[in-house]
Structures are given as C-alpha cells and as structure tokens.
Amino acid sequence: MERRREEQLGAAGAGAAPALDFTVENVEKALHQLYYDPNIENKNLAQKWLMQAQVSPQAWHFSWQLLQPDKVPEIQYFGASALHIKISRYWSDIPTDQYESLKAQLFTQITRFARGSKIVLTRLCVALASLALSMMPDAWPCAVADMVRLFQAEDSPVDGQGRCLALLELLTVLPEEFQTSRLPQYRKGLVRASLAVECGAVFPLLEQLLQQPSSPSCVRQKVLKCFSSWVQLEVPLQDCEALIQAAFAALQDSELFDSSVEAIVNAISQPDAQRYVNTLLKLIPLVLGLQEQLRQAVQNGDMETSHGICRIAVALGENHSRALLDQVEHWQSFLALVNMIMFCTGIPGHYPVNETTSSLTLTFWYTLQDDILSFEAEKQAVYQQVYRPVYFQLVDVLLHKAQFPSDEEYGFWSSDEKEQFRIYRVDISDTLMYVYEMLGAELLSNLYDKLGRLLTSSEEPYSWQHTEALLYGFQSIAETIDVNYSDVVPGLIGLIPRISISNVQLADTVMFTIGALSEWLADHPVMINSVLPLVLHALGNPELSVSSVSTLKKICRECKYDLPPYAANIVAVSQDVLMKQVHKTSQCMWLMQALGFLLSALQVEEILKNLHSLISPYIQQLEKLAEEIPNPSNKLAIVHILGLLSNLFTTLDVSHHEDDHEGPELRKLPVPQGPNPVVVVLQQVFQLIQKVLSKWLNDAQVVEAVCAIFEKSVKTLLDDFAPMVPQLCEMLGRMYSTIPQASALDLTRQLVHIFAHEPAHFPPIEALFLLVTSVTLTLFQQGPRDHPDIVDSFMQLLAQALKRKPDLFLCERLDVKAVFQCAVLALKFPEAPTVKASCGFFTELLPRCGEVESVGKVVQEDGRMLLIAVLEAIGGQASRSLMDCFADILFALNKHCFSLLSMWIKEALQPPGFPSARLSPEQKDTFSQQILRERVNKRRVKEMVKEFTLLCRGLHGTDYTADY
C-alpha cells in the first residue's frame, strides 16, 4: 500500500525536475559531505545538489526511508524537511485519493518520534501542519479536533507525557505554519476562519494541562508556547481570559517565566483586543499585582524578571491606552498602571550596562500623549489636569536616565555600550521634544529654573552630569521647536558662560546647545559675543571636533550678517586649527563651509583679502604637489586640498537673496561690487588645476575632486559663473577625450542646465556636448559594459539637453541614430540606475518627434527596436522595481507616435513565447489594446504594465505580489 502510494506521488511530480540520481545512498553521501567535508566548495556543491533533491519527484521515495530508526538525526531531519517542502510547495501534484494515507503515515512517524529527536519531531509536525492547512476546511473539516483525539488515544505505544508533548508541538507549529504559508488570499481567509472555530478544541485542553498540579514543568512550558502561538490568529481576547490568568499565575515559577511573558504580551498585543474592554479592565489588577515582584527583581539586580514584567505593563498601556482612557470611571486604576510604567522608565541603573528595561517604555509616552490630545476639548482638559504633573515627572525621570555615569565607571564601558547609550539618549531627546507639545513653554521655564538653581547655589557642589543633562534637555527641544519667543533663552545664554567645563561630554553638550540656539542668536545678535568665544576656544580641542565645528557652521549660516565684527578672529582661529590639522577630513570640510557662509556677508575687497590669506598656503602646497611624481600619499593631499576649495565655494555666495513673500522661491539679486570673488580665485588657480589634472587624469578620485570644485561653484554662483564657461568647457573636453569619466559628464550636464539657453554661451557648450557624445559613442563601440556609471551619466546628460535646449539635437554633426541605438542598449544593463536614466532619456526624446526632424526620423526607423527592448524588459529581463520607468516609455510612444505604436505592438507581440512563454495570445492582445486605448492617464498605464509583468513572470495571483 505504502509503496503504491509513493509510486503515485512520484509519478505525479515526474515533470518537476530532470531525473538525476536522487537515491537514498546518494542523499546520505551528500549530507555527510555537507556536514563533515572541510572543503567549502564541496559543501556548497552538496547543498546545491540536496536542494534539487528535495524538490525532485524522487523525494517522495527517499524521504520515508531517511526517517528509518537506524539513521542519525541529521539524515532523519533532511527526510522530514523534504516531506514538508513537497507538501507545502507542490500540493497540487498530490492525487486527492492519497491525502488520507499521507496523513496517516505522518501521524505514525510523529508518534514514533514523540520520544526521539526533537528537531525531527518538529519538522514532521510542520509537515503535517502544512498538510492540514492545505486540506482545511473541505477535505479535513475538523483537523485540530482529530489531532487532539488521535494523540489522546490510550492504545498508543508511546507513554502519556510523550504523546502530550508531541501533540502540543503539533498544535504550536500549526498557527506558525499558517502565518508563513503560501496559501492564496481567498484560501487564507477560509483557513483562518476554520482555525478560529477549531481553537474551541485547543484552549480547554491547554487550560486543563496548565492548571493541573500534576503537569510536569516541560508540559506547562509547552502549553504556554502553544497558547502564545494560537493568540496570534486574533482569537477573541475574552476567549483567552482563563489562559491569560493562568499565565499570570505561572509568572511566579522561574522556569515558566519567559514563556508566560511571551504568551501574555502576544495575547494583549492583538490588534483586535481593544474591542474587549471588560477583559482589558480585568487585566489591569493582574498587572498591578506584579509590582512587588518587579521591585524585588530590581532590588536583586534580576534584569530578566524586571524586563519581562515591564514588557507586560507596556503591552497593556501602549496597545490600549485609548480604550482604557475612554473608561473615565476607571481613571484611577489606569493612572496606577501609568505610574507602574513610570517606575519602569526610571528603573535604577545606567542603560545599557545595569538595565535594559527603560528603553521599552518610551513609545508608550508618545501613545498616551497622542490619545489624550485627541479627545474633545472638555475631556482633554480633564485628562491634562491629571497627566500634566505625570509628564513633568517624566521629564525629571528622563533627564536623570540621560545622565552620564561617573568618569571612572564610563571608562570601563565598551565602545558598543557607549554607542547604545548614545542612541538611548537620542531616543530620550526625541521623547522630550515630543513632550513639549503637551507641556509647552512651562517645560523650558522648568528646565531653566533648575539649571539656574544648580549653577548659582553655593550650598553644595553640583555634578557636571546633572548640568549636562539639563542642557541636553534644552538642546533637545531647541533643535526642533521654535524657541525664538521664549523668555528664558536670554537667561540661558547668560548662564552658559558660568558653566565650569571640566569634561568632554559636558563641553560637547554646551556646544550643541549653542548650535541649537543659532536661529535665536540671529534674531538677538547682541548675545553672540556671549557664546562665540566659547565656540572658538573649543575649535582647538580635537575631542570637541564634531560639536564645535558644526556649531560654528550653524552660527555662520544663521548669523552671517551680524558676524563681520568677529570675522577676522573667526578666520584666524579657523586657519590656525586647519594648519595644525586638529580636525579630521570631514570636519575640515564643514569648517570651510562655515567660512564660506561667513565671508559671503563681507565686502568684496574683504572677501578677497581673507580668501588670499586662507587659501594661499593650500595653493602653494598644491603647486608643490603638482610637480611631484604621482603616488598614494600626495594623491590624498591633493584630494584633501581640492575638497577644501569645493566646500568653501559651496557656501561662499555674495549675491543677496531676498525673500519673495508671495511665493516659495528665493530671488537672486546681482552683485553690484564687480567680479565674483569665487570666479576671481578660480581664474587664478585654473592653470594650476589643469597642471594637476595632466598628471592625474587616470585617477577617477582626483578627476572627481576637480569636477566637484566647478560643479559646486556653478550651483552656488549660477549666472555669476559665466566668465568661466568657455575655458571650463575646453578643459572638460580635453579631460573627457583623454579618459572618459562620469564626473566630467555630470559637470557638463550642470553647464547645459544653467547656460545652454543663453546665446553667448551656446557655442562652447554645443562644442563640448558634441565632443563628449562622440567620445561616448566610440566607447559604446568598444564595449560599454565595464562603464555603467559613464552610461548612466551620459543618459542623464542627453535627457537634460532635450529638456533645457533641444536645439543641441539639431546639429548635423550629432549622430542621433547612434545615440538612440546606444540608449536602447543601455535599457538592457543590469544596473538599475543606468536603466532608469535611459528610460528618462526616452521619455524626454519621444515628445520631440514633431519639433526635431532628426529625432522624428530616427524614431520612425528604429522605434520598433525600442519597443521590443521595452517589452523584453517587461517580460522578465528587468527588475520589477523598474516597471514604472518602462511604462513611461510606452505612454510617451502612445501619446506621441500612436500610429506607429499601434502597428509595431501587434507585430512585436505576434511571435509565440515573446515576451514570455507564459502568455496566451489572448493575454497579449488584451495588453496591446489596453495600452493603445490609454493616452491620457499615465497611472493607468503603469498599473497595466505591472499586471502584465506579473503574468509574464508567472507571479499573478501569488503571495509574491502582495506588496507590489
């Protein structure tokens, strides 16, 4: 009987794989190789072969034999896994008349392994669970009840406890298998409904086993895990009451504690649970009843227990605060729960070394605040009265938790612990910023009063940690909330110089707090002198690098028009730290950006004077480096100097921006004082940059650094850059002709964007455009696959040219046909950005069919080739994430070349198997008609393409499409 069934099952899957020699002996050899062969290549080969074996028709034969008692667990496990794969993925291959015998055989094997290998038992249970889910509800209507009945039968050769554990394992994996199953959506709904009914056969059994004094600990633990698994099927919370109460009782047993926590948290956290308010109200006293156990755990340093109890309290509060707040008559019991969570937030010890619990509670405070503020005015006012004092207490607790440990203790922390503490403080900062919405300006006054008392009290010496935490609170709020109208900020600015800074962490926070108040300083420039000396002093300390430089940058950006009196001092200090190499590269770049902002507000003569003193040492160094033979160390120095210049020119903008209050744009006004200082400097160093380039043209990093100087200058200066356009175009042409690089194309695109529409600059830009196009087309002839970045940038340049100045495509010297064919080739690149850029080119090109004769001609001649490339991509050759881009091409073809497309698309889809063997002629016909009908709604075309690509890939109607 069993042999006949195996043959039938084997025959049913015969078309699934080639008939390789998947025998029991060969599978065992491959498993031995996988587990014991030291050669990694042999292991990989064995794994690949075994994966093929698992899905082969022969798996029905060898799986059962691998489960024989004389085999080792590793081999038995593979047999059980193969059965699961066959049942879960190839269910349609199994003849319906074999369902019952397959089910019986699995029951037999599970009974046999009830006292055997645990991993094999679990895998067999998963296989039976998968079978049950595929048969429910029609072919096996009472699956769960049958499982319970079969395992309770007294005539089994296995003892009661073994049978009980096997049944519980099976019942545990059943919901888990359901959650991960690949059942179609309509089947999933049917099976979920069937399982919801079947929980009536499970919960009474679990209650009995959990409350039975004679149940051994291993059984009770398994019961809790089983319950935890079932509640995730959104079982009504009231049906879980008895088991939840039993789980609360089990929290007193240290062996069952973790499983009990998991079960309670999962039960409480169901999205549907908020409907059962009466049950939730019954849970509050149970949670509050854990407070003594929580205090004991904290006292004894038992982090696991305190963590577990906190998870339960937070699960109830966070998931159901709105439902519980609605029960106004029970406000005191909910407030007691809130206070219990407050205790968890303020749990003694430093996170993450002495405790890991407090971080769990932070989201709860967001949720509670949102729920309170969502009530209508009257109810909100009542709850504000109750909870404002709670939130003020929360601020005190959070600032206490944010305090650094003693220097000695902090010195023993690992770098990982310090990083976790940093992230924890960021989370506290975010919470404080959020709490400001509830407490408002009173919160800032509260912090200011505390800081004032701390700094002015002569009674006892204050700890730097306390001061730092209060400042950190200020900084957290000032970074994101507009404090310009706060009446406490002047006092705070006055207090900052009184702080005795003897510690790096405190100094950092002082810096960041000043930075957070930079907008306020711009409105109150008289106070700048109170804090600027502190910032300049900190610049010289490498330990304060990030905080001091970022703060100076903020001040220079926000207050630049009030800084001229301090400019000479700022430049001198900055020059000093740059020359002494106090800071790392990224901070040096920030510092140059700060100086760019600062100089922008000065008179042109002053700017040039400061620029001369600031960059002369670097120019001299660059002249020296330009003479040297290229090597790795002087390359680093060159890239560093070029980077400094780039960052300086990024922010050095002497044109004034005037707010246009009628709209969001900023209007640029011309500079009255003569040539732009950046242009003056660039013209002075142009020959030197060319000299550097001549030696480093092969190095992408140096070329990129050179291009960055001009690109950032162009973006900042816009029209003021005009005098540089001819010589820059000439230099770019020489660079790109010698060695094509993407950064040169990106800079060319920038020039096209800003200057191509101006008649005076069109000739040099046209010449550069034609040159780089010619060089890139030659690169395509040689094989462009090694240069996806160049192809990407080239496509973006072409699209920009069409967008800003289509006249560039009118030139007879431009081979539009070759450009078109190269772009079609680029559509087939594996790199997504390159494909996206190519699609962008076509969506700009196709609308020009009518206005640019050469474009219209090439589309008429080669448009069919473009369509075929697009259909191939949709058919499966390109990533599904790019389908919107290809849909844009189809839409543009339909809108601008309708008569051609209607002819091409029918011809292109004619051959059988194109663009996919999975498509029927009717499906292809439907798609072409849908596309041709839609010439207005681009979104509809995108939906059609997504639908069609799923059909092409055989994914339509599967779980893979759920998020698509």
N, C-alpha and C positions, 0 to 999 in steps of 0.2 A: 504493500500500500504506500509506504513512505517513498520507496524507490520510484513508483509510478508518478507520484506527485512531483518529485524532483525533476523527472524527465519532462513532465508537462510544463513545469515552471521554466526549465532550461530552454525548452522549445519556444516558449512564449517570448523569451528575451533574446532569441538567437540573432536577431538583426542588430543588436545593440553594440557589438564590438567584434573585431576580427578574431578568428578562433586561434588565439595564442595558447601556449601550453600551460594553462592555469590549472595544474593538478595540485592535490594536497601536498605532495612531496616538494614541488617547486615553490609553493607558497611558504612552506616551513623553511626551506633554504633561504628564501628572500627575507623572511622575518629574522632569521639568525644573522644574516648579513646586515640588516638594518640595525639590530640591537648590539651586535658584537664586533662587526668589522671596524677596525680603527681608521680605514681609508674613507675620507669624507665623500669622495666621488662615488665609491661603491655604495655607500649609504644612500646617496641621492638617487642613484640608479635603482636601487632596491625599492626606495619609497615610491618612485615614479611607476615602477612595474606593479607594485602592490595596489596603488590607486587604480590602475587599469583593471587589475584582478577583481577588485571589489565591485566594479560596475559591470563586469562581464557576465554573460549567461551562466558560465561555469560556477559562479559564486553560489548559486543555489545548490550545487553538488558539494563543493568543498566546505562551505560554512558549517554544516551539521557535523561533518567528520572532524573539523578542527575543535569542536566542543567536546570531543570524547574525554572521559575521565583521565586517560593516560597522558594527555597533553599538558604542557606547562601553561600557567595563566596568560602569558603574553600571546601565545598561539590561540588559546580559547577566546581571549579578548578580541583578536582580529576577526575570528569567526562570527562572534556576536555583532561586531561593528559592521561587517559585510552584510549580515541579515538586515540590520537597521537601514543601511543605505539602500538596499534593494527594495525594502518595503516603503520607505519614505519617498524615494525619488522615482521608482519605477512601478508604482502601484498599478498603473493601467496595464502593465504586462502580465499581471497575475490573473489567471482564469477565475471567474466567480465561484466555480464549484470547488476551488481549492482553499477558499477562505477558512472554512471550519477546520480542516486538517492542519493548516498552517498555524491557526490559533491554538489548537490542541497541543501541537508539538512545542510551541513556545511556552505554554503553561508547564509542560513536562520538564523542559530544560530549566525554567525558573525554579521549580520545586527542587530539582536536582542540585542547583547551585545555591539554594537557600542557606546551606551551611558551608558553601565553597568560597571561591574567590569573590570578594566584594565588588571589584571593578567589573568582573564578567557579569555578575548578577545585575548590576546597574545597567550595563549595556543591553542585556536581554530584556530587562524591564522597559527600557526606552524603545526597543524594537516592538514589543507587544503594545506599548502605548501608541506608537505610530500606527500600528495595525488597527487598534481600536478607533483612533481618530478618523481613519480612512473609511471604516465600516459604519461609524455612527452617522445618523441615528437609525437609518433604514435597515442595513444588514446586521446591525448588532444594537438593538434598541436599549437594552439595559446592561450595557457593558460593565459599568462600575459595580453595580449590584451583583453581577455574575462573578466578577473578580473576588469580591468580598466573600460570596457564598463558596466559591471553589477553594479558597485558601482556609476557610473555617471548617472544611470537611475533616472529620475525625479519622478517615481511613487513609490519610496521607502517611508515607513512611517517615516524614520529617517531623521532629518534635514541635510542640505548640509555639515556642518562642521563635524558632527558625521560620515557621510559616508566617507568623505575625510580622517579623521584620521584613520578610520578602514582600508581603502584601503592602506594608507601609512604604517600602521602596517603590513599588509599582504605582501606588496612589500618589506618591510625591512627584515622580517624574512625569505623570500624565499631564497635569496642567503646564508643566515646564515645556514639554514637547509641543503642547498646543500653542504656546506663546511663540515658539520658534518655527512652527510648521509652515510649509509652503502651500497650505490649502488655499484654493481660490477664495475670493472675498465672500461670495454667496454661501460657500460651504462653511466658511469660518463662522458666520452668523448662526447657521443651523447647529453646528457642533457646540458652539458656546452655550446656546440655549439648552441643548441636551445635557451638557455638563452641569449647568446651573440646577437643573432638576435632579441630577444624579448626586449632588452634594448631600441630599437627604439620606443617602446610603452611607455617606462617609462621616459626617460630623458626629452622629450618635456613637459610632464606633470609636472615634478619636476621644470624645468626652469620657466614654467608659474606660478606655485604656489610661487616660491621663489622671482620672480621679481614683482609679483602683489602687489601693495601697500596695497590693502585691506586684504591680507592674514594675519590672526592673528599670533602672535608670536609662539603659540603652534604648528600651522601647519608648519610654516617655520622651526622650530626646528626639527620636524618630517621629513621634506623634506631632511634636511642636513644629518640626521641619515640614511635615506633611500639611499641617494647618496653614503654615506660612505660605506654602506653595498654592493652596486652594484659594486663599483670600484674594490673590492677585487676579482671580477670574471675576472680580467685582461681585462677590457674594454679598447679599444684603447684610449690613452691619448688625441688625437685630438678630439674624440667624447665627451670628458669631459670638453673641454675648457670653454664653456659658463657657465657651473655649477661651475667650479673652480673659474672663475671670480666673479660670484655671491656670492660664499662662501667668497672670499676675501673682498667683499663689506660688507658682514654680520659680519665681524670681528669687525666693529665699534659698533655693538649692543651687549652690555654686556650679555644679555640673550642668544644670539646665539653664543657667542664667543667660548665656549668649543666645541660645535658641529661643528662649522666651521673649527676649528683647526684639529679636528679628520678627517673630510672629506678631507681637503686639504692634510694632511700628508698621508692618505691612498691612495689618487689619485696619489700623487707624488712618493710614495714608491713602486708602482707596478714594478715588475722585467722587464716588457715589455716596461715601459715608456721611457727608454733611446733611443728607436728607433725613438721617435718623437721629434727630436732635435729642430725643429722650435717652437713647443709648449713650450718646456723647456726654450728656449730663451725668449719667451713672458712672462714666469713666473718670470724671474729674476727682471724686473722692478716692478712687483707686490709685490715681497718680499722686495725689497729695499724700496718700498713705505711705509713699516711698521716701518721704523726706528724711525720716530718721535713718533709714538705710543709706541714703545719699550722704548725710552728714558724717556718719560712721566711716564711709568709704573715703571721704575727703580727709578726715582726721587720720586714717590709717595709710593714706597715700595709695589707695587702691584705685588707680586710674581707670581700669576696665569697668569696674562697677559704676563709678560716677559717670563715666562716658555713656554707658548703657541707659541709666536712669534718665540722664539728660536727653538722650535721643527720644525716649518715650514722651517726656514732658513737651519737648519742642514739636514732635509729630502732632500731638493733640492741639497745641496752641497755634502752630503755623498753618496747619491744614484747615482748621475750623474756627479761627478767631471770629470771622464774620457771623457764623451761625451761633456761636456762644455769646457774642456781644448782643445779638438780637434778643437773647433771653434776659431782658432787663432785670427781672425779679431774681435772677441768679448771679447778679453782678459781683457779689462778694466772693463767691466760690471761684469765678473766673479770675478775679483780681488776685486771689490766693495762688492760682496757677501761674499768673504773670510774675508774681513775686518769687515763686519757686524757680522760674526761668531766669529771673534776675540773679538769683543765688548762683545759678549755673554760669551766667555771664561773668560774674565776679569771683568765680571759684579761685581759691588761693593758689599762688604759684605763678611762675613765668611760663607763658606759652612759647615754644612747644616742648620745653625741657621738663617742667614739673607738671604740666597739664595739657591736654589736647581737646578739652571739652568746650571751652568758652566760645571757640570759633563756630560751633554748631548753632549757636543761638542768634547770631547776628541777623540772619534773614527774617527771623520771627519779628524783630523790632520794626523792620520795614513793613511787613504784612500788617501788623497790628495798627501802625500809624495810618497806612492806606485805608484800612477798614474804618477806623474812627473818622477820618476826614471825608469818607464817602457818604456818611449819614447826612440826613437833612439837618438844617441849622439847629433846631431845638435839641434834638438828640445828641448832635455833635457837641453842643455847648455843655451838656451834662457830662459826657464822657471826657471832654477836655478838662473839666474841673477835677475829675478823678485821676486822669492819666498824665496831666502836665507835671505834677510832682514826681510821678514814676519816671518820666523821661528826663527830668533834671537829675534824678538819682542815677539813671542810666549813663548820662554824660560823665558824672563823677566816677562811676564804675569803669567805663571805657577808658577814661584818661589814666586811671590807676593801672589798668591792664596794659596800657600802651607804654608805661614807664620801662625804661631800660633797667636791667639788673645792675648790681654793683660792678665797677670796672674789673674787679678781681674775678667775679663769677662769669662775667661776659667773656673774659679772656679764655675761659675753659670751653666755651661753646664751639662747636664745629662750624665750618663755613655753611653747611647745609642748614643747621639750626638757626644761624644768623639770617639766612635768606628766608626761611619760613617765618621768622619773627618780623622781618621787613614786610613780607606780603600780608601778614596778620595786621600790622599797623596800617597798611594801605586800606585793608577792609574796615578797620575802625574809623579811619579818616572818611571813607565813603559813608559810613553809618552816621557819623557826626554831621556831615554835610546834609544828609537826608533829614536828620532830626531837626535841623534848623527850620524846616518848613513848619514843624509843629510848634517850636518854641520861639522862633523869631528873634528880634533884636535883644530880648531879655537874655538869651543864651550868651551873646557876646558880652553883655554887661556883667553877667555872672562870671565868665572866664576872666574878664579884666579885673574885677574886684579881687578875685582870688590871687591873680598874679601880682596885683598891686600890694596886697597884704603880705604876700610872700617876700617880695623884694624890699619892702620898706620896714618890715618887722625887725626890731633889734633884739627881740626876746630870745629867739633860737636861730641857729644857723640853718639855712634851708638847703635841701639836697638839689643838685643840678638836675636829677631825674624828674623831680616834681616840676621845676621850672620848665624843663624841656617839654614835658607832657602838656602843660597848659598852652605853651606856644604852639605846639603841634595841633592842638585843638583849634586855635585861631587860624593857623595856616590852612587847615583842612577846609574851613568854612570860607575863608577869604579867596581861596583858589578858584572857587566856582560860584560863589554868591557875590552879588554886587554890594560891597560894603561902603561905597562912596558916601552914603548918607548916614553912616553910623557915627554916633557922637563919642564912641570910645576909642576909635582908631588914633586920633591925635594923642590921647593919653598913652596908648600902647607904643606909638613911635617914640614918645618921650621916655618910656620905661626901658626900651631896648638897650640904649647905651649904658644903663645902670646894671645890666646883667653881667655878672662876673663869669666870663667864659674861660673855663679851665678844661674843657673836654670837647673832643671832636664831634660827638653826636649832638651836643648842645649847640656848638658853633654851626653845624650843618642846618639845624632847625631854625636858628636865628636867621641864617642866610635865606632859606626857603620862605620864611615868613616875610622878610623884607621883599623878596621877589613877588610873593602873592599880593603884596600891597602896592605894587608898582603903578597900577592904574590910579589908585588913590593918590599916590605921590604926584602923578601928572596933574591932578586937579588941585593939589596943595603943594606947589613947588618949594615953598618956603621951608618945608620939612626935609627936603632932600639932603641938606647938609648934615642933618642929624644922623643919617644912616650910611651915606656914601663912604665916609672914611672907614667904617667897619668892613664894607664890601671890598674896598681897595686893599685894605690890610690883609683880608682873608685870601686875596688872589695869590699872595706869595706862599701860601701853605698848600703843598701838593695833596694833603689829606682832605682839603676842602675844595678840591678842584671842581667837581661837578656842581656843587651848590653855589660856590662863589661866582663861577663863570656864567652859569645860567641866570643867576640873579642880576649880574651886571648887564647881561644881554637884555633882560626884561626891562631894566631901568632905562637903558639906552634906546630901546624901541619905543617905550611908552612916554618917556620924559625928554626926548631928544631936543625939543625946542627950548627947554629950560636948562640944558646942560652946558651951553657954551662957556659960562664962567669956570666950569670944572674940567673942560675938555683937555687942556694942557696936562693937568695932573693925571687924568684917566689914561691918556695916550702914553705918558711917561711910565706909569706903573705897568701898563699892559706891555709896552716894549720891553721893559726890564724882565718881566716874567717869561715873555716869549724867547728872549735871547738866552736866558738862563735855563730854558727848557724845563720849566717847573711842571707843565701840564702834558698830558698825553695828546696824541694827534687830534682826536675828536673835540677835546676841549679847546685846543688851539684854533680849530676851525670856528667854533662858537664865539671865541674871543674876537676873531677877525670880523665875524658878523656883527658883534656888538659895536666894534669900532666903525664899521660901515654905517650903522644907524647913527652913531654919534656925529661922524663927520658930515653926514647929509644935511645937518642943520646949520653948518658954518658957512661963511662967505667963501667964494671960490678960491680966493688967494690963500685963505687959511687952510682950506682943504688941501690945496696943492702943497703947501708948506708941510703940513702934517703927513701927507702921503709920502713926500720925499723922505722925511726922517724915518717914517715907519717901514717903508719897503726898500729903501736903498740898500740896507745890509743884505736883504734877500736877493736883490738884483745882482749885487756883487758876487754873492755866493753862487748864483745861477750862472753868471759869466764864467766863473772858475770851473763849475761842473761841466759846462758846455765844451770846455777844452779837453776834458779828461776822456780816457777810453771807457766806453760803457761797461759797467759792472753792477752787480746787485745792490751794493751799498749806495753808490751815487745815484742809482735809479730811485731808491727810496727817498733820498734827499730832494731830488728833482720833483717827484710826485708830491712831496710834502709842501714844497715852496709853491708849486702851481696850485695846489689845493688851498693854500692860504690866500693867494690872489683871487681865486674863484669865489671864496666865501666873503672876502672883503667887497668884491664887486657885486655880489648878490644883493647886498643891502645898502650899498652906497648910491643913493638916489637923490640927486639935488633938485629934481623937478618937484614942485609942491602939488600935493593932492588936495583938492577942495571938495568937501562933502556936497554931493548933489542930493538935497533933501527930498527932491521929487522922485528919486528912483534909487536903486541899489548901487548903480555904477559909481566909480570914482573917476573924476575928470582930471586929465593930466594937463598941467599948465606949462608953457615953455619957460625955460630958464633965461632970465634976462642978462646974466653976467658973462656971456661969452661961451667958449667951447666947454664941453662937459669934462670935468676932471678925470673921469674914468677913461674917456677917449684919449685925452692927453697922455695919460700913463700908458695905455695900450699901444699908442703910436710910438712912444719912446721905447717900449720893450719888444715891439713887433719883430724887429730883426733878430733880437736875441732868442725869441721863441722859435723863429724859423731855424736858427742855428741849432738849438736843442733838438728840434724835430728831425733835422737832417741826419743826426746820429742815432735817433731813437725811433725812426719810422717803423721799424719792425715790431716795436713793443706796444701792444694794444693798450696797456695801462697808462703809458706816457701820452700816447695819442689821445686817449680818453680825457686825461687831465688837461691837455691843451685845449681840446674842444670844449671842455666844461667851462674854462675861463670865458671863452667867447659866447657860449650858449647862455650862461648866467648873466653876462653883461648885456646881451641882446634883450633877454627877458626883462631886465630891470630898466634899461635905458630906452627901449623901443625906438622911436624916431631919432633920438639923440645919438644913436649908434651909427647913423647914416654915413658919416665921413669914413668909417672903417670898411664899408661894404665892398668896394672894388678890390682892395688888397686882400681882404679875408676870402673873397670868392676865388681869387687867384691862388692863394695859399692852399685852400681846400682842394682845388682842382689838382694841384701838384701832388698833394698828400694822397688823394684817392687814386690818382693814376699810378702812383708808385706801389702802394699797398692798400687795397680797399679795406676799410674798416667801418663798422656800423656807426660809431660815434660821429664820423665825418658826415654820414648821411643824415643823422639826426640834427646836426647843426645846419646842414643845407636846408632841411625841412623848416627849421626855425626862421631862416632867412627868407625862404619862399613865403612863409606865413605873414611876415611883417613887412617885407619890402617889395615883393614881386608886383604888387598893384601900382607901384609908383613908377612913372615913365623913366625918371632919371636912373633908377636902379635896375630896370628890367634887363638891359643888355648884359651886364656882368652876371646876373642871376640866371638868365636864359643860357648863357655860355656854360656856366657851372652845371646847370640841370642837364644839358645835353651831354656834357662830358661824363658826369657820374652815371648817367643812363647808359651811355655807350660802353663804359668800363664794366658796369654790372651785367650788361647783356653778354659781353665777352666771357665774364665769369660763369654765366649760365651755360655757355657752350662748352666750357671746360669741365663742368660738373659742380652744381651749387650745393649739393647735399651736405658738404662739410661747413657750410656757412649759413645756417638758418637765421642767425642774428642779422646778417647783411641783407638777406632776402626780406626779412621782417621789416627792417628799417627802410628798405627800398620801396616796398609796397606802401608803407605809410607816407613816404615822400611823394609817390605818384598820386595817392589819394589827396594829399594836401595841395598839390599842384592843380589838380582838377577842381578842387573846392575854391581855392583862392584866385587862381589865374589859369583858366582853361586855355588861354592863348599859348601857353607853353607847349600844348599839343598840336598847334597849327604849323609849327616849324617843319619844313620839308626834310630837314636832317634827322628828325626824330622817327625812328622805325617803330611806328605804333603797332604794327602787326607782330613784331618780335616781342615788344613789351607785353602785348595781350597773351601771346603763347607762353611767355615766361610766368605770367601771373596764373595761368591755368595750371602750369606745372607746380607752382607754389601751393595751390589748393590741395595737392596730394602729399605735402610734407607731413611727417608725424607730429611736429611741434605745433601745439595748439595756437600760441601767439602768432606764429607765421601764417597759419591758415586764416586766422581771424583778420589779420592785416590784409591778406589777399582778398578776402571777401569784402572788406571795407573799400578796397580799390575798385572792385567791380560795381559796387553799389554807387560809387561816385562816377564811374565811367559810363555806365549804361544810360543815365539820363542825358548824356551829352551827344547821343546818337544823332539827333537832329541838328544841333548847332555846330558840331565839329565834324567836317566832312570825312577826315581820315578815320575818326572813331566809328562813324556810321558804316563806312566801307568795311572795316575790319570785323565789326560785329556781324555784318551780313555774311562775310566769308567764313568766319571762324566761330560764330556764336554757337553753332551746333556742338562744337568741341567743348565749349564752356558748359553747355547744358549737360552733356554726357558726364563730364567731371563732377558736376554738382549731383547728378543722380547716383553716380558711383559712391560718392561720399554719404549720401542719404541711405543708400542701400546697405551700408555697413562698413565702408572703408574708413570713415572718420568717426571721431568720438561723438557720442550722443550730446555731449555738452555744447557742441558747435552747431547743432541743427538750426538754431535761430539765425546764425550768420548765413547759412546756405539758403534758408527761407527768404532772407533779404534779397539775395541774388535772383531767386525765382520771381519774387514780387516785382523787382526792377525790370526783369525781362518781360514780364507780363504787361507791365504798365507802359513801357517804352518801346517794346518790339513785339507787340501782340501777334501780328500776322505771322511773323517768323516763328515765334514760340509755338503757336498752335500747329504749325507744320512739323517743327522739329520734335516736339514732345511725343507726338504719335509715332513718328519714325523711330525715335530713340527707345521707346518702351516696347517696340514690336518684337525684338529678338527674345526667344524663350530663355528664362533664367536671368534676365537683366532687369533691374539691378540686383535681384536676389532670386534664388531658386525657390524661395518660399512663397512667392507671389503668384496668384492666379491672374489670367488675362483680365478678368472682370475687375479685380482689385486695382490693377494698373490703369485700366480705362476710367474707373471711378476717380482715381487720384488726378489724372490729367484733366478730366472735366471739372473737378473741384478747383484746381489751380487756375484754369483758364477763365472760370466764372468770377474769381475774386480779384478785382483790380483796384479796390478801394481800401479794404480792411487788412492791414499788414498782420495784425494779431491773429486773424482767422487763418492766414496762410501759414503762420508759424505753428498753429495747432494742427493743421493738415499735415505738415511735414513731420511733426513729432509722431502723429498717429501712423503715418506711412513708414517711418523708420523703424517703429516697433514691429510692424507687420514684416518688414524686410528681415529683421533680426530674430523673428520667432518669439518675441517677448510680449506681444499684445495680449492683454488679459492676465498676465502673470504678476506675482508679487514684486518682481523687479521694477515694475512701472509705478509702484505706489507713490514714490516721491518725485516722479518725473513730470 
